[in-house]
Amino acid sequence: MPRPLPLTEHCADPLARAEHVCLGVSPFNSHFTVERIADLARWAMSAFRGFHFFVPDGPSAFTLEALGYDPVRAAQKAQRQGNYTRNKIVRALQQVCPSDPHTLILDASALEADNAYLGLLSEAHHRFATDPEFAEQCLGATGWVLDRRLPEGEHPTRDQLRSAVRYFLAELPMFVGTVAVAGVESSVFAYHQRVDFLERLYRGELSWRPLPGQGFVVLEQAVPEPVE
């Protein structure tokens, strides 16, 4: 089972309240096997009253465009990978959860009709366009994403960052306000990696702050106890 670590002190209370967790699953990331997703679901069911999986499938096309794909091919590739990722989540949930798996997945098709998400997405784009410091922080986080997709020794150009940042902006509503999207009073977003932008966000160092009751946890894989 994973071990959740609050990203900042601010995140400890939403974790302790254990009302809801949103588990991020990145397309194109081999970390998320069916077995690991099933393990995440078991943990979520045992530790929280409710949970969802978040899959930024549609927005992953923006990353592909920044890497050189034309928009049509990028959208097609993102859709194929999104279908593959959703199928893994469905298979994992069918192993451990009696609920309809599709109701537990927040992907592009679910969120494009969610007014809370769309409002937060609009706010993300507005702040990116009007707040230079916030925009630079978003571009920095986008560089962290792109660096892992480029050949060793290459770094993203400014144009690539401005293209790919649309992916990060599409994720931001979930980091800032899963509570609103899921309609709960408290929630933690859970992922297995730290991102400097999110640490600054949850320490209150950026112009945009998480909604009340929103937290973030870093998932560390628990080390099995040694057999004596």
C-alpha positions as CSV (number, residue, x, y, z in Angstrom):
1,M,0.0,0.0,0.0
2,P,1.3,3.5,-0.7
3,R,2.2,5.8,2.1
4,P,0.7,9.4,1.8
5,L,2.9,12.3,2.9
6,P,1.3,15.8,3.1
7,L,3.1,18.1,0.6
8,T,3.0,21.0,3.2
9,E,1.6,21.6,6.6
10,H,-1.5,23.0,4.9
11,C,-2.2,19.5,3.5
12,A,-2.2,17.6,6.7
13,D,-5.8,18.5,7.7
14,P,-7.5,17.4,4.5
15,L,-5.6,14.1,4.7
16,A,-6.6,13.6,8.3
17,R,-10.3,14.3,7.5
18,A,-10.1,11.4,5.0
19,E,-13.2,12.5,3.0
20,H,-11.9,12.2,-0.5
21,V,-8.8,11.5,-2.6
22,C,-8.2,12.2,-6.3
23,L,-5.5,9.9,-7.7
24,G,-3.6,11.3,-10.7
25,V,-2.8,8.9,-13.5
26,S,-0.6,10.3,-16.3
27,P,-1.0,9.0,-19.8
28,F,2.3,7.8,-21.4
29,N,3.7,6.9,-17.9
30,S,4.7,3.3,-17.5
31,H,4.6,3.7,-13.7
32,F,0.8,3.1,-13.8
33,T,0.4,-0.6,-14.4
34,V,-3.0,-2.3,-13.8
35,E,-1.5,-3.8,-10.6
36,R,-0.3,-0.5,-9.3
37,I,-3.7,1.2,-10.1
38,A,-5.5,-1.6,-8.3
39,D,-3.3,-1.1,-5.3
40,L,-4.1,2.6,-5.3
41,A,-7.8,1.9,-5.5
42,R,-7.5,-0.5,-2.5
43,W,-5.7,2.1,-0.5
44,A,-8.3,4.8,-1.5
45,M,-11.2,2.6,-0.5
46,S,-9.6,1.7,2.8
47,A,-8.5,5.2,3.8
48,F,-11.1,7.6,2.4
49,R,-14.9,7.8,2.2
50,G,-14.7,8.6,-1.6
51,F,-12.2,8.7,-4.4
52,H,-11.7,9.4,-8.1
53,F,-9.0,8.8,-10.7
54,F,-8.0,11.9,-12.8
55,V,-6.7,11.3,-16.3
56,P,-5.6,14.3,-18.3
57,D,-6.1,12.5,-21.6
58,G,-7.2,15.2,-24.0
59,P,-4.7,17.8,-22.8
60,S,-1.8,15.4,-23.4
61,A,-2.2,16.4,-27.0
62,F,-0.7,19.8,-26.1
63,T,2.5,18.1,-24.9
64,L,2.7,16.1,-28.1
65,E,2.3,19.2,-30.2
66,A,5.2,20.8,-28.3
67,L,7.2,17.8,-29.2
68,G,6.6,18.3,-32.9
69,Y,3.4,16.4,-33.7
70,D,0.9,18.3,-35.9
71,P,-2.4,19.0,-34.0
72,V,-4.4,16.2,-35.8
73,R,-1.9,13.5,-35.1
74,A,-1.4,14.8,-31.6
75,A,-5.1,14.6,-30.9
76,Q,-5.3,11.1,-32.3
77,K,-2.3,9.8,-30.4
78,A,-3.6,11.4,-27.2
79,Q,-7.0,9.8,-27.7
80,R,-5.5,6.3,-28.3
81,Q,-3.3,6.6,-25.2
82,G,-6.3,8.0,-23.2
83,N,-8.3,4.9,-24.1
84,Y,-5.5,2.7,-23.1
85,T,-5.1,4.4,-19.8
86,R,-8.8,4.4,-19.0
87,N,-9.0,0.7,-19.9
88,K,-6.2,0.0,-17.4
89,I,-8.1,1.9,-14.7
90,V,-11.4,0.1,-15.5
91,R,-9.7,-3.3,-15.3
92,A,-8.1,-2.4,-12.0
93,L,-11.3,-1.2,-10.5
94,Q,-13.2,-4.3,-11.7
95,Q,-10.8,-6.3,-9.5
96,V,-11.4,-4.4,-6.3
97,C,-14.5,-2.1,-6.5
98,P,-18.2,-3.0,-6.8
99,S,-19.1,0.5,-8.3
100,D,-19.3,1.3,-12.0
101,P,-15.7,2.1,-12.8
102,H,-16.6,4.8,-15.3
103,T,-18.2,6.9,-12.6
104,L,-14.9,7.1,-10.8
105,I,-12.8,8.4,-13.7
106,L,-12.5,12.1,-14.3
107,D,-11.2,12.4,-17.8
108,A,-11.6,15.1,-20.5
109,S,-15.1,13.9,-21.5
110,A,-16.3,14.0,-17.9
111,L,-14.7,17.4,-17.1
112,E,-15.7,19.2,-20.2
113,A,-19.3,19.2,-18.8
114,D,-18.3,20.1,-15.2
115,N,-19.0,23.7,-14.4
116,A,-16.7,23.8,-11.4
117,Y,-13.8,22.5,-13.4
118,L,-14.5,24.8,-16.3
119,G,-14.6,27.8,-14.0
120,L,-11.3,26.9,-12.5
121,L,-9.8,26.3,-15.9
122,S,-10.9,29.8,-17.0
123,E,-9.3,31.2,-13.9
124,A,-6.0,29.4,-14.6
125,H,-5.8,30.8,-18.2
126,H,-6.7,34.3,-16.9
127,R,-4.0,34.2,-14.3
128,F,-1.5,32.9,-16.8
129,A,-2.3,35.7,-19.2
130,T,-2.3,38.5,-16.6
131,D,0.2,37.5,-13.9
132,P,3.7,37.3,-15.2
133,E,5.2,35.7,-12.1
134,F,2.4,33.1,-12.1
135,A,3.0,32.5,-15.8
136,E,6.7,31.9,-15.3
137,Q,6.0,29.4,-12.5
138,C,3.7,27.5,-14.9
139,L,6.2,27.5,-17.6
140,G,8.8,26.2,-15.2
141,A,6.6,23.3,-14.2
142,T,5.9,22.6,-17.9
143,G,9.7,22.5,-18.5
144,W,9.9,19.7,-15.8
145,V,7.3,17.7,-17.8
146,L,9.0,18.3,-21.2
147,D,12.5,17.6,-20.1
148,R,11.6,14.0,-19.5
149,R,10.2,13.6,-23.0
150,L,13.1,15.2,-24.9
151,P,16.3,13.4,-25.9
152,E,19.1,13.5,-23.3
153,G,20.9,16.8,-23.3
154,E,18.0,18.7,-25.0
155,H,15.9,21.3,-23.3
156,P,12.6,22.8,-24.4
157,T,12.5,26.1,-26.2
158,R,10.3,29.0,-25.1
159,D,7.9,28.2,-28.0
160,Q,7.7,24.6,-26.8
161,L,7.0,25.7,-23.3
162,R,4.2,28.1,-24.3
163,S,2.6,25.3,-26.4
164,A,2.9,22.6,-23.8
165,V,1.8,24.8,-20.8
166,R,-1.8,24.2,-21.9
167,Y,-1.5,20.7,-20.5
168,F,-0.4,22.0,-17.1
169,L,-3.1,24.6,-17.1
170,A,-5.7,21.9,-17.7
171,E,-4.3,20.0,-14.6
172,L,-4.3,23.1,-12.4
173,P,-8.0,23.1,-11.5
174,M,-7.6,19.6,-10.0
175,F,-4.6,20.8,-7.8
176,V,-6.4,23.9,-6.8
177,G,-10.0,22.7,-6.4
178,T,-10.8,19.0,-6.5
179,V,-13.1,19.8,-3.7
180,A,-15.3,21.8,-6.1
181,V,-15.1,19.3,-8.9
182,A,-16.0,16.4,-6.7
183,G,-18.5,18.4,-4.6
184,V,-16.9,17.6,-1.3
185,E,-15.7,19.6,1.7
186,S,-12.2,18.3,1.8
187,S,-10.0,16.4,-0.6
188,V,-6.4,15.6,-1.3
189,F,-4.9,15.1,-4.7
190,A,-2.4,12.2,-4.7
191,Y,0.6,11.7,-7.0
192,H,3.9,9.9,-6.6
193,Q,6.2,12.8,-7.5
194,R,6.9,16.2,-6.0
195,V,6.7,19.3,-8.2
196,D,8.3,22.6,-7.1
197,F,5.3,24.6,-8.4
198,L,2.9,22.7,-6.2
199,E,5.0,23.1,-3.1
200,R,4.9,26.9,-3.7
201,L,1.2,26.7,-4.4
202,Y,0.4,24.9,-1.1
203,R,2.8,27.1,0.9
204,G,0.7,30.1,-0.3
205,E,3.6,31.7,-2.2
206,L,1.7,32.2,-5.5
207,S,-1.1,34.6,-6.3
208,W,-3.6,31.7,-6.7
209,R,-4.3,29.6,-3.6
210,P,-5.9,26.2,-3.2
211,L,-9.6,26.3,-2.2
212,P,-10.5,25.7,1.4
213,G,-10.2,22.0,2.3
214,Q,-7.9,21.2,-0.6
215,G,-4.7,19.3,0.0
216,F,-2.0,17.4,-1.9
217,V,-0.1,14.2,-0.8
218,V,3.0,12.6,-2.3
219,L,2.6,8.8,-2.4
220,E,5.6,6.8,-1.4
221,Q,5.6,3.0,-1.8
222,A,5.7,1.4,1.6
223,V,8.7,-0.8,2.2
224,P,7.7,-4.4,3.2
225,E,8.6,-5.4,6.7
226,P,11.6,-7.9,6.7
227,V,10.7,-11.5,7.2
228,E,12.4,-12.9,10.3
